Amino acid sequence: MLLGGGLGEKCPFVKNQFYEKNVGQGGTGKGTKGGDGLVVIEYKKPGAHWSYDGEYGSTRDWEQYFSSQNRMGKCDGRRQSPIVLFEHGAKKRAFKKLAVTFRPVKKATVKNTGYGVNLIGKDLNGITIKWKGLAYTLDRIEFHRKSEHLLGFHDPSPLEAQLYFKTKSDVVALAVLFELDKSNKENDFLDQMKWFALPAGTDDSTPVYNLNLKELLAPVLGHPYYDYRGSLTIPPCTENVQWIVFKKMATISAHQAAIFPFISNSRPVQHKHGRRFTLSS
């Protein structure tokens, strides 16, 4: 990453823990290029801190801090997520119901990562999806307030659940968006997760038992969905993630939407760069 400044000027201080010690603080970069005073800033290896809008910068900084140029990530790539999805811009395909196999989740953990709320645990691995002939196992579920993907040019929905399935080399991510229930009915699956007792502090966690993942996906399975090639929505923004975004939304009560421990943990929509997306309906 290059930071500009006049010859002999100090680089501006940027508070980010993935700078090498004293580099980028007081202009102690390790060298200059050319005669224009541009300083090369060296970084620590991956595992760096980041934020949506706070102590470690904002989402606007990711494409610089986690870029292919500094080998920290792909947040500056051309196949980034999330994106806006809309019916009239989609390539149409005959509907084929997704093949998801469910197993009991006897125990899992709800964890506050400091960036969001994740559902993790070995029992999740018993849930699989088949996509283009390959079987993927569920690794984790991430929750984002507000939704990252947009269905049409509308405001974000209150919540998005992202189910990450993987093989040794590939990732398929399912996105379920939530809208407010008209009768203010609570979402049963979120209740199973002890949604009203979500861990509030970074690295805090809560054990949960006897989860039924069918409760999460039942409202959307069997309904149209978009698919496209994108990325992880958090650093390092790794690309070649196969996204499946359901057109139909699940529902959530106003109280459940309000209780989430983050004001917002969503990345803004990204440029498509000519990518096509498909609607199966």
Secondary structure, DSSP 8 states (H G I E B T S, - for coil): -EE---TT--------TTB-TTTTSSS--S-EETTTTEEE--B--S-----SEETTEEGGGHHHHT-TTTTS--TTSSS-S--EE-GGGSEEE-----EEE---EEEEEEEE-SS-EEEE-GGGGG-EEEETTEEEEEEEEEEESS-SSEESSS---SEEEEEEEE-SS-EEEEEEEEEE-TT----HHHHHTTGGG---STT-EEEEEEE-THHHHTTTTTS-EEEEEEE-SSTT--EEEEEEEESS-EEE-HHHHHT-S-S---------TT---EEE-
